[in-house]
Amino acid sequence: MIRAMTHADFSAFWPTFQRIIQAQETYAFDPDMDESSAYSLWCEAPLKSFVYEEQGQVLASYYLKANAMGPSSHICNCGYMVSPLAAGKGIARQLCEHSQDIARALGFKAMQFNSVVSTNTVAVSLWQKLGYEVIGTIPKAYNHPKLGYVDSLIMYKWLNDE
């Protein structure tokens, strides 16, 4: 169900991706981004991108990349998107668990989410259940279209027992 993302997969997922960025509730991406720019951002710039497919339908995706370079290159970063059609089915959990396995296989020691919008309570709760800690709060970092300026959270998890 989870596999490497192809260009065709991204095109199939594009309507969901576009809907999410245009809602401006969870991602600080340009809401007017075109498909080509989005593909570059989600699939070419990261180390890996994956899809969750069920019965031929791409329902979710994530990317994995290094969070920084040099002495901090052991920490990775991921972004996840799930179609509203698949919400509440445990797919985000599966993607996060998969991403942690891939991160470990690639030699990463930790995973950090740089900007989890505090009002995205479903995601915050899930990440905490999966062992992520809030290590920082950026006050009024996100201009939510309905709620105004809200905080963003930095969340972190050490992936190895070393």
Secondary structure, DSSP 8 states (H G I E B T S, - for coil): -EEE--HHHHHHHHHHHHHHHHHTSS--S-TT--HHHHHIIIIISSSEEEEEEETTEEEEEEEEEESSSGGGTTEEEEEEEE-GGGTTSSHHHHHHHHHHHHHHHTT--EEEEEEEETT-HHHHHHHHHTT-EEEEEEEEEEEETTTEEEEEEEEEEE----
